[in-house]
C-alpha cells in the first residue's frame, strides 16, 4: 500500500473518535462487571482515567515504531484491525468471556 495514500482514520479527529470508541467499549465492559453508582462521580471519573490510560498503553503497544516516529505516515488498515481486535478481546476479557479458539 502506498504510504501517501490517506484514509479517513488518518485524520486526528477520526483517530480521536476511534479512541473514544475504545474507551467507551471498555467502560461499558467494566460497568457490566462492576457497575458504578450513578451518583459516584468521583468513581466514574477515576474509572474513565484508568480506562483512557489502558487504551492508550494497549494502542501504543500495537503501533509499529515507524508510525510512532513519523506522524506523516498513513496507518495501514492492518494497524486499525489489530487495535479493533485488541479492544474487543479486552472487553471480552473484562466481562469474563473466554478467548476464542484459533482452531
ZABA-669757 format. One record per atom (N, C-alpha, C, CB): residue in three letters; x, y, z. Coordinates in steps of 0.2 Angstrom, whole numbers, padded with zeros to 4 digits, always signed. Atoms other than C-alpha are relative to their C-alpha. Glycine has a CB too. Example, Ala and Ser with C-alpha at 12.3 -4.5 7.8 and 13.67 -1.06 7.14 Angstrom:
2
ALA+0004-0006+0000
ALA+0062-0022+0039
ALA+0004+0006+0000
ALA-0005+0000+0006
SER-0004-0006-0001
SER+0068-0005+0036
SER-0004+0005+0003
SER+0002+0002-0007
//
This chain:
103
UNK+0004-0006+0000
UNK+0000+0000+0000
UNK+0004+0006+0000
UNK-0005+0000+0006
UNK-0004-0006+0001
UNK+0007+0017-0005
UNK+0000+0004+0007
UNK-0002+0004-0006
UNK+0000-0003-0007
UNK+0012+0027+0011
UNK-0003+0007-0001
UNK+0007+0001+0002
UNK+0003-0006+0001
UNK+0005+0043+0003
UNK-0008+0000+0000
UNK+0003+0004-0006
UNK+0007+0002+0001
UNK-0012+0035+0002
UNK-0003+0001+0007
UNK-0002-0007-0002
UNK+0003-0002-0007
UNK-0023+0043+0017
UNK-0007-0003+0000
UNK+0000+0007+0001
UNK+0007+0002-0001
UNK-0039+0036+0024
UNK-0003+0005+0005
UNK+0000-0007+0003
UNK+0004-0005-0004
UNK-0052+0045+0034
UNK+0003-0001+0008
UNK-0007-0002+0000
UNK-0002+0002-0006
UNK-0045+0036+0050
UNK+0007+0003+0002
UNK+0000-0007+0002
UNK-0007-0003-0001
UNK-0028+0045+0047
UNK-0001+0007+0003
UNK+0004+0000-0006
UNK+0001-0007-0002
UNK-0036+0062+0052
UNK+0000+0000+0008
UNK-0006+0003-0003
UNK+0000+0000-0007
UNK-0033+0067+0070
UNK-0007+0000+0003
UNK+0003+0007+0003
UNK+0006+0000-0003
UNK-0052+0070+0073
UNK-0003-0008-0001
UNK-0005+0004-0003
UNK+0003+0007+0001
UNK-0056+0052+0066
UNK+0004-0004+0005
UNK+0002-0002-0007
UNK-0004+0004-0005
UNK-0042+0045+0077
UNK-0003+0001+0007
UNK+0007+0001+0000
UNK+0003-0002-0006
UNK-0049+0054+0092
UNK-0007-0004+0001
UNK-0001+0008+0001
UNK+0006+0003+0000
UNK-0066+0047+0088
UNK+0001-0008+0001
UNK-0004+0001-0006
UNK-0001+0008-0001
UNK-0059+0029+0087
UNK+0002-0001+0007
UNK+0006-0002-0005
UNK-0002+0000-0007
UNK-0050+0032+0104
UNK-0006+0000+0005
UNK+0005+0006+0002
UNK+0006+0000-0004
UNK-0067+0037+0111
UNK-0004-0006+0000
UNK-0004+0006-0002
UNK+0004+0007+0001
UNK-0075+0021+0104
UNK+0003-0005+0005
UNK+0000-0002-0007
UNK-0004+0005-0005
UNK-0061+0011+0113
UNK-0002+0001+0007
UNK+0007+0000-0002
UNK+0002-0002-0007
UNK-0064+0020+0129
UNK-0007-0002+0002
UNK+0002+0007+0002
UNK+0007+0002-0001
UNK-0082+0018+0128
UNK-0002-0007+0001
UNK-0005+0003-0005
UNK+0000+0007+0000
UNK-0081+0000+0124
UNK+0002-0003+0006
UNK+0003-0003-0006
UNK-0003+0003-0006
UNK-0070-0004+0139
UNK-0004+0003+0006
UNK+0007+0002+0000
UNK+0004-0002-0005
UNK-0080+0007+0150
UNK-0007-0004+0001
UNK-0002+0008-0001
UNK+0006+0004+0000
UNK-0096-0002+0146
UNK+0001-0007+0003
UNK-0003-0001-0007
UNK-0002+0007-0002
UNK-0087-0019+0149
UNK+0001+0000+0008
UNK+0006-0002-0003
UNK-0001-0001-0007
UNK-0081-0013+0166
UNK-0006+0001+0004
UNK+0005+0006+0002
UNK+0006-0001-0003
UNK-0098-0007+0170
UNK-0005-0006+0001
UNK-0004+0006-0004
UNK+0003+0006+0000
UNK-0105-0024+0166
UNK+0002-0004+0006
UNK+0000-0004-0006
UNK-0003+0004-0005
UNK-0093-0032+0178
UNK-0001+0003+0007
UNK+0008-0001-0002
UNK+0000-0004-0007
UNK-0093-0019+0192
UNK-0003+0007-0001
UNK+0007+0000+0003
UNK+0003-0006+0001
UNK-0106-0006+0190
UNK+0002+0006+0005
UNK-0008-0001+0000
UNK-0001-0005-0004
UNK-0103+0011+0197
UNK-0006+0004+0001
UNK+0006+0005-0002
UNK+0006-0003-0002
UNK-0117+0020+0206
UNK+0000+0007-0004
UNK-0001+0001+0007
UNK+0001-0007+0004
UNK-0124+0035+0195
UNK+0002+0006+0004
UNK-0007+0001-0002
UNK-0001-0006-0004
UNK-0121+0047+0210
UNK+0008+0000+0001
UNK-0003-0001+0006
UNK-0007+0001-0001
UNK-0102+0041+0211
UNK+0004+0004-0005
UNK+0002-0007+0002
UNK-0003-0004+0006
UNK-0095+0055+0200
UNK+0008-0001+0001
UNK-0002+0007+0001
UNK-0007+0001-0001
UNK-0078+0053+0208
UNK+0003-0007-0003
UNK+0002+0001+0007
UNK-0001+0007+0002
UNK-0078+0034+0205
UNK+0000-0001-0008
UNK-0005-0005+0003
UNK+0001+0000+0007
UNK-0084+0036+0187
UNK+0006+0004-0003
UNK-0006+0003-0002
UNK-0006-0004+0002
UNK-0070+0049+0184
UNK+0006-0004+0000
UNK+0001+0007+0003
UNK-0006+0004-0001
UNK-0057+0038+0191
UNK+0000-0006-0005
UNK+0001-0003+0007
UNK+0001+0006+0005
UNK-0063+0023+0180
UNK+0002+0003-0007
UNK-0007-0003+0000
UNK-0001-0003+0006
UNK-0063+0034+0165
UNK+0008+0001-0001
UNK-0004+0006-0002
UNK-0007-0002+0001
UNK-0045+0040+0168
UNK+0004-0007+0000
UNK+0002+0004+0007
UNK-0004+0006+0001
UNK-0039+0022+0171
UNK-0001-0003-0007
UNK-0003-0005+0006
UNK+0002+0003+0007
UNK-0048+0016+0155
UNK+0004+0004-0005
UNK-0007+0000-0001
UNK-0004-0004+0005
UNK-0040+0030+0145
UNK+0007-0002+0000
UNK-0001+0008+0001
UNK-0007+0003-0001
UNK-0023+0025+0151
UNK+0001-0007-0003
UNK+0003+0001+0007
UNK-0001+0007+0003
UNK-0026+0007+0147
UNK-0001+0000-0007
UNK-0006-0004+0004
UNK+0001+0000+0007
UNK-0032+0011+0130
UNK+0006+0003-0004
UNK-0007+0004-0002
UNK-0005-0003+0003
UNK-0018+0022+0126
UNK+0006-0005+0000
UNK+0002+0006+0004
UNK-0005+0005-0001
UNK-0005+0009+0133
UNK-0001-0006-0005
UNK+0001-0003+0007
UNK+0002+0006+0004
UNK-0014-0005+0123
UNK+0002+0002-0007
UNK-0007-0002+0001
UNK-0001-0002+0007
UNK-0014+0005+0107
UNK+0007+0001-0002
UNK-0004+0006-0001
UNK-0007-0001+0001
UNK+0004+0011+0108
UNK+0004-0006-0001
UNK+0003+0005+0005
UNK-0004+0007+0001
UNK+0010-0007+0110
UNK-0001-0003-0006
UNK-0003-0004+0006
UNK+0002+0003+0006
UNK+0001-0011+0094
UNK+0003+0003-0006
UNK-0007-0001-0001
UNK-0002-0004+0006
UNK+0008+0003+0083
UNK+0007-0001-0001
UNK-0002+0007+0001
UNK-0008+0001+0001
UNK+0025-0001+0075
UNK+0003+0007+0001
UNK+0001-0002-0007
UNK-0004-0006-0001
UNK+0038+0012+0079
UNK+0001+0004-0006
UNK+0007-0002+0002
UNK-0001-0004+0006
UNK+0040+0018+0061
UNK-0006+0005+0000
UNK+0000-0004-0006
UNK+0006-0004+0000
UNK+0022+0025+0063
UNK+0000+0005+0006
UNK-0007-0004+0000
UNK+0000-0004-0006
UNK+0025+0032+0081
UNK+0005+0006-0002
UNK+0002-0004+0006
UNK-0006-0005+0001
UNK+0041+0041+0075
UNK-0001+0004-0006
UNK+0006-0004-0001
UNK+0002-0004+0005
UNK+0033+0048+0059
UNK-0007+0001-0001
UNK+0003-0003-0007
UNK+0007-0001+0000
UNK+0016+0056+0061
UNK-0003+0001-0007
UNK-0002+0006+0004
UNK+0003-0002+0007
UNK+0015+0060+0042
UNK-0002-0007-0004
UNK+0006+0003-0004
UNK+0001+0006+0003
UNK+0014+0041+0038
UNK-0007-0002+0001
UNK+0005-0005+0002
UNK+0006+0003+0000
UNK-0003+0034+0034
UNK+0000-0007+0003
UNK-0004+0000-0007
UNK+0000+0007-0003
UNK-0008+0019+0045
UNK-0003-0004-0005
UNK-0004+0001+0007
UNK+0003+0005+0004
UNK-0012+0004+0035
UNK-0006-0003+0004
UNK+0005-0006-0002
UNK+0006+0003-0003
UNK-0029-0005+0038
UNK+0002-0005+0005
UNK-0004-0003-0005
UNK-0002+0005-0005
UNK-0019-0019+0047
UNK+0001+0003+0007
UNK+0006-0003-0002
UNK-0001-0003-0007
UNK-0015-0007+0062
UNK-0007+0001+0003
UNK+0004+0006-0001
UNK+0007-0001-0003
UNK-0033-0002+0064
UNK-0004-0007+0002
UNK-0004+0004-0005
UNK+0003+0006-0001
UNK-0039-0020+0063
UNK+0003-0003+0006
UNK+0002-0005-0006
UNK-0003+0002-0006
UNK-0026-0025+0076
UNK-0002+0003+0006
UNK+0008+0000+0000
UNK+0003-0004-0006
UNK-0032-0011+0088
UNK-0007-0002+0001
UNK+0001+0007-0002
UNK+0007+0002-0001
UNK-0050-0016+0085
UNK+0000-0007+0003
UNK-0004+0000-0007
UNK+0000+0007-0003
UNK-0046-0035+0089
UNK+0002+0001+0007
UNK+0005-0004-0004
UNK-0002+0000-0006
UNK-0037-0030+0104
UNK-0005+0003+0005
UNK+0007+0004+0001
UNK+0006-0004-0004
UNK-0051-0018+0110
UNK-0005-0005+0002
UNK-0002+0006-0003
UNK+0005+0004-0001
UNK-0064-0031+0108
UNK+0002-0006+0004
UNK-0003-0003-0007
UNK-0003+0005-0005
UNK-0053-0045+0116
UNK+0000+0002+0007
UNK+0006-0003-0003
UNK-0001-0003-0007
UNK-0050-0034+0131
UNK-0007+0001+0003
UNK+0004+0007+0000
UNK+0007-0001-0003
UNK-0069-0030+0133
UNK-0002-0007+0002
UNK-0004+0003-0005
UNK+0002+0007-0002
UNK-0072-0049+0132
UNK+0003-0003+0006
UNK+0001-0005-0006
UNK-0004+0002-0006
UNK-0059-0052+0145
UNK-0003+0003+0006
UNK+0008+0001-0001
UNK+0003-0004-0005
UNK-0066-0039+0156
UNK-0006-0003+0003
UNK-0001+0007-0001
UNK+0006+0003-0002
UNK-0083-0047+0156
UNK+0000-0007+0001
UNK-0006+0002-0005
UNK-0001+0007-0002
UNK-0077-0064+0158
UNK-0001-0005-0006
UNK-0004-0002+0005
UNK+0001+0004+0006
UNK-0079-0071+0140
UNK+0007-0003-0002
UNK-0003+0004-0006
UNK-0007+0003+0001
UNK-0065-0084+0137
UNK+0002+0002-0007
UNK-0001-0008+0001
UNK-0003-0001+0007
UNK-0054-0081+0122
UNK-0002-0005-0005
UNK+0008+0001+0000
UNK+0002+0005+0005
UNK-0060-0089+0106
UNK+0006-0004-0002
UNK-0002+0004-0007
UNK-0005+0005+0002
UNK-0050-0104+0100
UNK+0002+0002-0007
UNK-0002-0007+0001
UNK-0002-0001+0007
UNK-0040-0101+0084
UNK+0000-0007-0004
UNK+0007+0003+0000
UNK+0000+0006+0003
UNK-0043-0119+0080
UNK-0004-0001-0007
UNK-0002-0006+0004
//
